[in-house]
């Protein structure tokens, strides 16, 4: 299991995006200060008025970096900045510096088409204001157009960098969430595997031993015992029976919660009923005469059904799925079939391909000496598991029978609907 990435690595894309935005705003702020310095150092007209407008421009500019604004709010913010710029230009200040910064902001804050239209309007306004001030008209027109083109190019560059950084931030956040989710699933799977291993060990050792002791003591009671020995033997048999009952309760507590106090069919029915509302319709079918299975096999069947249906809901895009439990002499078979998009089974041989938990499911089956089979193609995916059962006891008679899953195939009645048709060979 991989450790979660350190927090600084996860925050790096967010810091990079913020750094890009702050760098852009610092650039625009410096351009505004250049206008003020020119008014103060070169003796341009109305320096105090230019200073007040520059301070107002910087305050409006500073309201944006740390706030996530909607499109309408950004339009209002850019409109206020443009209004201050227009007043600066009309007052005779060298507002071309500010107009260049505004063009860069427009290209990064607005949709591309809106931004280009705004740049054209701003450039035309800058040229129109130039007619109000005598001298260097041709140079002013060329400079405004050239500044607009350069501003668009630089703004697009900033836009691409910011969008790419934001995309990387979302990707890394998603990877972090997925890694945490997988770690939790691995932890839960490991915990459940250990619980089932303990249940099997207790069943095969302590429970079997106490059961043998109880039978031997019961047999001893039926023999001719000395008068003083009959009562101790009876007490020993009762103690062994109580210990066996406690052991069975412990084994039951280590089993999946769906099996607690219920039959295997009831547990599978609960698993199918918990299918997501937006996922496929899941139906449970039972074939053959239901029998009581060993707890390790019942636990494995419940967990395999949970894992398979989880994959169907998350990855297959299926409309319906059928879970069939088939009882036959000496074995029990579980089939989960869906009509989803399927996947190339050959991907399971690729170590880097997504496994969707199939490796752990196969390992669970092989651990109990079962057989595993997987078939998949577009519109049909089937997971089949068979466990040998040497000793089985009759369970609840009269349960409904269902179709045999090896005979299930896909049938599409319309292009918009899919179903799984029951076909017996």
C-alpha positions as CSV (number, residue, x, y, z in Angstrom):
1,X,0.0,0.0,0.0
2,X,1.4,3.4,-1.0
3,X,1.6,6.1,1.6
4,X,-0.4,9.3,0.9
5,X,1.6,12.0,-0.8
6,X,2.9,14.8,1.5
7,X,0.8,17.9,1.9
8,X,3.3,20.3,0.3
9,X,3.2,18.2,-2.9
10,X,-0.6,18.4,-2.9
11,X,-0.6,22.1,-2.4
12,X,2.0,22.9,-5.0
13,X,-0.4,23.3,-7.9
14,X,-2.7,25.6,-5.9
15,X,0.4,27.7,-4.9
16,X,1.5,27.8,-8.5
17,X,-1.8,29.0,-9.8
18,X,-2.0,31.6,-7.0
19,X,1.6,32.7,-7.8
20,X,0.7,33.2,-11.5
21,X,-2.3,35.3,-10.6
22,X,-0.4,37.4,-8.1
23,X,2.4,37.9,-10.6
24,X,0.0,39.2,-13.1
25,X,-1.7,41.5,-10.7
26,X,1.7,42.8,-9.5
27,X,2.6,43.5,-13.2
28,X,-0.6,45.5,-13.7
29,X,0.0,47.4,-10.4
30,X,3.5,48.3,-11.4
31,X,2.2,49.7,-14.7
32,X,-0.3,51.8,-12.8
33,X,2.5,53.1,-10.6
34,X,4.6,54.1,-13.7
35,X,1.7,56.4,-14.7
36,X,1.9,58.0,-11.3
37,X,5.7,58.4,-11.3
38,X,5.5,60.0,-14.8
39,X,3.0,62.5,-13.5
40,X,5.1,63.4,-10.5
41,X,8.6,63.3,-12.1
42,X,7.9,64.7,-15.5
43,X,5.6,67.5,-14.3
44,X,2.5,66.3,-16.1
45,X,-0.8,68.0,-15.5
46,X,-2.9,67.2,-12.4
47,X,-0.5,65.0,-10.5
48,X,-2.7,64.9,-7.4
49,X,-5.7,63.9,-9.4
50,X,-3.6,61.2,-11.2
51,X,-2.3,60.0,-7.8
52,X,-5.9,59.7,-6.4
53,X,-7.0,57.8,-9.5
54,X,-4.0,55.5,-9.4
55,X,-4.7,54.7,-5.7
56,X,-8.3,54.0,-6.5
57,X,-7.2,51.7,-9.4
58,X,-4.9,49.8,-7.1
59,X,-7.5,49.3,-4.5
60,X,-10.0,47.9,-7.0
61,X,-7.2,45.7,-8.4
62,X,-6.4,44.3,-5.0
63,X,-10.0,43.2,-4.4
64,X,-9.6,40.4,-6.9
65,X,-6.6,38.1,-6.2
66,X,-8.0,36.3,-3.1
67,X,-11.6,36.1,-4.1
68,X,-13.3,33.6,-6.4
69,X,-15.7,35.8,-8.4
70,X,-18.5,34.8,-10.8
71,X,-18.6,36.0,-14.4
72,X,-20.9,38.9,-13.6
73,X,-18.8,39.9,-10.6
74,X,-15.6,39.8,-12.8
75,X,-17.4,42.0,-15.4
76,X,-18.3,44.5,-12.7
77,X,-14.7,44.5,-11.4
78,X,-13.2,44.9,-14.9
79,X,-15.8,47.6,-15.6
80,X,-14.7,49.6,-12.6
81,X,-11.0,49.3,-13.6
82,X,-11.8,50.4,-17.1
83,X,-13.8,53.4,-15.8
84,X,-10.8,54.5,-13.7
85,X,-8.5,54.0,-16.7
86,X,-10.8,56.1,-18.9
87,X,-10.8,59.0,-16.4
88,X,-7.0,58.7,-16.3
89,X,-6.7,58.8,-20.1
90,X,-9.1,61.8,-20.3
91,X,-7.1,63.7,-17.6
92,X,-4.0,63.6,-19.9
93,X,-2.0,61.0,-18.0
94,X,0.1,58.3,-19.8
95,X,-2.7,55.8,-19.5
96,X,-1.3,53.6,-22.2
97,X,0.6,51.7,-19.5
98,X,-2.6,50.9,-17.7
99,X,-4.4,50.0,-20.9
100,X,-1.8,47.3,-21.6
101,X,-2.3,45.8,-18.2
102,X,-6.1,45.9,-18.6
103,X,-5.8,44.0,-21.9
104,X,-3.8,41.2,-20.2
105,X,-6.5,41.1,-17.4
106,X,-9.3,40.9,-19.9
107,X,-7.7,38.0,-21.7
108,X,-7.3,36.0,-18.4
109,X,-10.6,36.9,-16.7
110,X,-13.2,36.7,-19.5
111,X,-14.2,34.0,-22.1
112,X,-12.0,34.3,-25.1
113,X,-14.6,35.8,-27.5
114,X,-15.7,38.4,-24.9
115,X,-12.1,39.2,-24.1
116,X,-11.2,39.9,-27.7
117,X,-14.3,42.1,-28.2
118,X,-13.4,44.0,-25.0
119,X,-9.8,44.5,-26.2
120,X,-11.0,45.9,-29.5
121,X,-13.3,48.3,-27.7
122,X,-10.6,49.3,-25.3
123,X,-8.1,49.9,-28.1
124,X,-10.6,51.9,-30.1
125,X,-11.4,54.0,-27.0
126,X,-7.7,54.6,-26.4
127,X,-7.3,55.8,-30.0
128,X,-10.4,58.0,-29.6
129,X,-9.0,59.6,-26.5
130,X,-5.8,60.3,-28.3
131,X,-7.6,62.6,-30.7
132,X,-8.3,64.9,-27.8
133,X,-4.6,65.5,-27.1
134,X,-2.5,67.1,-29.8
135,X,0.8,65.8,-31.0
136,X,2.1,62.4,-32.1
137,X,-1.3,61.1,-33.3
138,X,0.2,58.5,-35.7
139,X,2.6,57.2,-33.2
140,X,-0.2,57.0,-30.6
141,X,-2.5,55.0,-33.0
142,X,0.3,52.6,-33.9
143,X,1.3,52.2,-30.3
144,X,-2.2,51.5,-29.2
145,X,-2.7,48.8,-31.9
146,X,0.7,47.2,-31.2
147,X,0.1,47.3,-27.5
148,X,-3.2,45.6,-28.0
149,X,-1.7,42.8,-30.0
150,X,1.1,42.2,-27.6
151,X,-1.3,42.4,-24.6
152,X,-3.5,39.7,-26.3
153,X,-0.5,37.4,-26.8
154,X,0.8,37.8,-23.3
155,X,-2.7,37.5,-21.9
156,X,-3.3,34.3,-23.8
157,X,0.0,32.9,-22.5
158,X,-1.1,33.7,-18.9
159,X,-4.5,32.2,-19.6
160,X,-3.0,28.9,-20.8
161,X,-0.6,28.7,-17.8
162,X,-3.4,29.4,-15.3
163,X,-5.8,26.9,-16.8
164,X,-3.2,24.2,-17.1
165,X,-2.2,24.8,-13.4
166,X,-5.8,24.6,-12.3
167,X,-6.3,21.4,-14.3
168,X,-3.2,19.9,-12.6
169,X,-4.6,21.0,-9.2
170,X,-7.9,19.2,-9.9
171,X,-6.1,16.1,-11.2
172,X,-3.8,15.8,-8.2
173,X,-6.8,16.4,-5.8
174,X,-8.7,13.7,-7.6
175,X,-5.7,11.3,-7.5
176,X,-5.3,12.0,-3.8
177,X,-9.0,11.3,-3.2
178,X,-8.7,8.1,-5.2
179,X,-5.6,7.0,-3.4
180,X,-7.3,7.6,0.0
181,X,-10.3,5.7,-1.2
182,X,-8.2,2.7,-2.4
183,X,-6.3,2.7,0.8
184,X,-9.5,2.5,2.8
185,X,-10.8,-0.3,0.5
186,X,-7.5,-2.2,0.9
187,X,-7.6,-1.7,4.7
188,X,-11.2,-2.9,4.9
189,X,-10.4,-5.8,2.6
190,X,-7.4,-6.8,4.7
191,X,-9.4,-6.5,7.9
192,X,-12.2,-8.7,6.4
193,X,-9.8,-11.3,5.1
194,X,-8.2,-11.5,8.5
195,X,-11.6,-11.9,10.2
196,X,-12.5,-14.6,7.8
197,X,-9.2,-16.4,8.3
198,X,-9.7,-16.3,12.0
199,X,-13.3,-17.6,11.6
200,X,-12.0,-20.5,9.5
201,X,-9.2,-21.3,11.9
202,X,-11.6,-21.3,14.9
203,X,-14.1,-23.4,13.0
204,X,-11.5,-26.0,11.8
205,X,-9.8,-26.3,15.2
206,X,-11.6,-25.2,18.3
207,X,-15.1,-25.7,17.1
208,X,-14.4,-29.1,15.6
209,X,-12.5,-30.2,18.7
210,X,-15.3,-29.2,21.0
211,X,-17.8,-30.9,18.8
212,X,-15.8,-34.1,18.9
213,X,-15.4,-33.9,22.7
214,X,-19.2,-33.4,23.0
215,X,-20.0,-36.4,20.9
216,X,-17.4,-38.6,22.7
217,X,-18.8,-37.6,26.1
218,X,-22.3,-38.3,24.9
219,X,-21.2,-41.7,23.7
220,X,-19.5,-42.3,27.1
221,X,-22.8,-41.4,28.9
222,X,-24.6,-44.2,27.1
223,X,-22.0,-46.7,28.3
224,X,-22.1,-48.3,31.7
225,X,-20.3,-45.8,33.9
226,X,-19.5,-46.1,37.5
227,X,-22.0,-44.3,39.7
228,X,-19.6,-41.5,40.6
229,X,-18.4,-41.0,37.1
230,X,-21.7,-40.3,35.4
231,X,-22.3,-36.9,36.8
232,X,-18.8,-35.5,36.0
233,X,-19.1,-36.8,32.4
234,X,-22.5,-35.1,32.1
235,X,-21.1,-31.8,33.4
236,X,-18.1,-32.1,31.1
237,X,-20.4,-32.7,28.1
238,X,-22.5,-29.6,29.1
239,X,-19.4,-27.5,29.4
240,X,-18.2,-28.6,26.0
241,X,-21.6,-27.8,24.5
242,X,-21.6,-24.4,26.0
243,X,-18.0,-23.8,24.7
244,X,-19.1,-24.9,21.3
245,X,-22.1,-22.5,21.3
246,X,-19.8,-19.6,22.3
247,X,-17.4,-20.6,19.6
248,X,-20.1,-20.6,17.0
249,X,-21.3,-17.1,18.2
250,X,-17.7,-15.9,17.8
251,X,-17.5,-17.3,14.3
252,X,-20.8,-15.6,13.5
253,X,-19.5,-12.3,14.8
254,X,-16.5,-12.6,12.5
255,X,-18.7,-13.2,9.5
256,X,-20.1,-10.4,7.3
257,X,-22.8,-8.3,8.9
258,X,-25.3,-9.3,6.2
259,X,-25.0,-12.9,7.4
260,X,-25.6,-12.2,11.0
261,X,-28.8,-14.1,12.0
262,X,-29.8,-14.7,8.4
263,X,-29.5,-17.3,5.7
264,X,-27.2,-16.9,2.7
265,X,-30.1,-16.2,0.4
266,X,-31.4,-13.4,2.8
267,X,-27.9,-11.9,2.9
268,X,-27.5,-11.9,-0.9
269,X,-31.0,-10.4,-1.2
270,X,-29.9,-7.5,1.1
271,X,-26.8,-6.9,-0.9
272,X,-28.8,-6.8,-4.2
273,X,-31.4,-4.5,-2.6
274,X,-28.7,-2.0,-1.6
275,X,-27.7,-1.4,-5.3
276,X,-27.5,2.4,-6.0
277,X,-30.8,3.9,-7.3
278,X,-29.0,5.3,-10.3
279,X,-27.2,2.1,-11.0
280,X,-28.5,-1.1,-12.8
281,X,-31.5,-3.0,-11.7
282,X,-30.3,-6.0,-9.7
283,X,-32.2,-9.3,-9.4
284,X,-31.4,-12.3,-7.3
285,X,-32.3,-15.8,-8.6
286,X,-31.9,-19.1,-6.7
287,X,-31.7,-22.5,-8.4
288,X,-31.7,-25.9,-6.7
289,X,-32.5,-26.9,-3.2
290,X,-31.0,-24.4,-0.7
291,X,-28.7,-26.0,1.8
292,X,-26.7,-24.7,4.7
293,X,-23.1,-24.0,3.7
294,X,-19.9,-23.7,5.8
295,X,-19.5,-20.2,7.2
296,X,-16.3,-19.5,5.3
297,X,-18.0,-20.2,1.9
298,X,-21.1,-18.2,2.8
299,X,-18.9,-15.3,3.8
300,X,-16.9,-15.5,0.6
301,X,-20.1,-15.6,-1.5
302,X,-21.5,-12.5,0.2
303,X,-18.2,-10.6,-0.2
304,X,-17.8,-11.7,-3.9
305,X,-21.3,-10.5,-4.6
306,X,-20.6,-7.1,-2.9
307,X,-17.4,-6.6,-4.9
308,X,-18.9,-7.7,-8.2
309,X,-22.0,-5.5,-7.9
310,X,-19.8,-2.5,-6.8
311,X,-17.8,-2.9,-10.0
312,X,-21.0,-3.1,-12.1
313,X,-22.4,0.1,-10.6
314,X,-19.2,2.1,-10.9
315,X,-17.7,1.0,-14.1
316,X,-20.0,-1.0,-16.4
317,X,-22.8,1.4,-17.3
318,X,-25.2,-1.6,-17.2
319,X,-29.0,-1.3,-17.2
320,X,-29.6,-4.6,-15.3
321,X,-27.7,-7.3,-13.6
322,X,-28.6,-10.8,-12.4
323,X,-27.1,-12.6,-9.4
324,X,-27.8,-16.3,-9.4
325,X,-27.0,-18.8,-6.7
326,X,-27.1,-22.4,-7.9
327,X,-27.1,-25.4,-5.6
328,X,-26.2,-28.8,-6.9
329,X,-24.8,-32.0,-5.3
330,X,-21.3,-31.4,-3.9
331,X,-21.0,-27.8,-5.1
332,X,-22.5,-24.3,-5.1
333,X,-22.2,-21.8,-7.9
334,X,-22.5,-18.0,-7.9
335,X,-22.9,-16.1,-11.2
336,X,-23.1,-12.3,-11.6
337,X,-24.1,-11.2,-15.1
338,X,-24.6,-7.7,-16.4
339,X,-25.3,-6.0,-19.8
340,X,-22.7,-3.3,-19.4
341,X,-20.0,-2.1,-21.8
342,X,-17.6,-4.9,-20.7
343,X,-13.8,-4.7,-20.9
344,X,-11.1,-6.7,-22.6
345,X,-10.3,-9.7,-20.4
346,X,-6.8,-9.7,-21.7
347,X,-6.1,-6.5,-19.7
348,X,-5.9,-8.7,-16.6
349,X,-2.6,-9.9,-17.8
350,X,-1.3,-6.3,-17.9
351,X,0.3,-5.4,-14.5
352,X,-0.5,-1.7,-15.0
353,X,-4.1,-2.1,-16.1
354,X,-6.9,-1.3,-13.7
355,X,-8.0,-4.5,-11.9
356,X,-11.2,-3.3,-10.2
357,X,-10.5,-5.6,-7.3
358,X,-10.7,-8.7,-9.4
359,X,-7.3,-10.0,-8.2
360,X,-8.5,-10.0,-4.6
361,X,-11.8,-11.7,-5.6
362,X,-9.9,-14.4,-7.4
363,X,-7.5,-14.9,-4.4
364,X,-10.5,-15.3,-2.1
365,X,-11.9,-18.0,-4.4
366,X,-8.7,-19.9,-4.7
367,X,-8.1,-19.7,-1.0
368,X,-11.2,-21.8,-0.5
369,X,-10.3,-24.2,-3.3
370,X,-12.9,-22.7,-5.6
371,X,-13.0,-22.2,-9.3
372,X,-13.1,-18.7,-10.9
373,X,-14.2,-17.7,-14.4
374,X,-14.6,-14.3,-16.1
375,X,-16.1,-13.5,-19.5
376,X,-16.6,-10.1,-20.9
377,X,-17.5,-8.4,-24.2
378,X,-19.6,-5.3,-25.0
379,X,-23.0,-5.8,-23.6
380,X,-22.2,-8.9,-21.6
381,X,-19.9,-9.5,-18.6
382,X,-20.2,-12.7,-16.4
383,X,-18.3,-13.6,-13.2
384,X,-18.7,-17.2,-12.2
385,X,-17.5,-18.8,-9.0
386,X,-17.9,-22.5,-7.9
387,X,-17.1,-23.9,-4.5
388,X,-16.9,-27.6,-3.7
389,X,-19.1,-28.6,-0.7
390,X,-18.5,-32.0,0.9
391,X,-20.9,-31.7,3.8
392,X,-24.1,-29.8,3.5
393,X,-27.3,-29.7,5.6
394,X,-30.8,-29.0,4.3
395,X,-31.7,-25.4,4.9
396,X,-35.1,-23.7,4.3
397,X,-37.3,-25.6,1.8
398,X,-39.6,-24.1,-0.6
399,X,-37.5,-21.2,-1.7
400,X,-38.1,-19.9,-5.2
401,X,-36.0,-21.3,-8.0
402,X,-34.4,-19.1,-10.7
403,X,-32.6,-19.4,-14.0
404,X,-29.3,-21.1,-14.5
405,X,-26.7,-18.4,-15.1
406,X,-24.5,-20.2,-17.6
407,X,-27.5,-19.9,-19.9
408,X,-27.9,-16.1,-19.5
409,X,-27.1,-14.0,-22.5
410,X,-27.8,-10.4,-23.5
411,X,-30.8,-9.4,-25.5
412,X,-31.3,-5.8,-26.8
413,X,-35.0,-5.0,-27.6
414,X,-34.3,-1.4,-28.7
415,X,-31.2,0.7,-29.1
416,X,-32.1,2.6,-25.9
417,X,-32.8,-0.4,-23.7
418,X,-30.9,-3.5,-22.7
419,X,-31.9,-6.6,-20.8
420,X,-30.5,-9.9,-19.8
421,X,-32.6,-12.8,-21.3
422,X,-32.8,-16.2,-19.7
423,X,-31.9,-18.9,-22.1
424,X,-31.5,-22.5,-21.1
425,X,-29.1,-24.6,-23.2
